[in-house]
């Protein structure tokens, strides 16, 4: 049966999100079918670089045993 898992993070913490996704996949033994993502630019407050971190959304379509 195919199911969906959604991960959300911010642009400045992509490395942490990658670790979370990889750990989840390994722990569950999920057979990943497809991975899609989206970045949503933020407006408003700024950092020293001129922009705040953007939201990142990753959707994993996977199959269970």
Buried (B, 14 or more C-beta within 10 A) or exposed (E): EEEEBEBEBBBEEBEEBEEBBEEBBEEEEBEEEEBEEEEEEBEEEEEEEEEBBEBBBBBBBBEEE
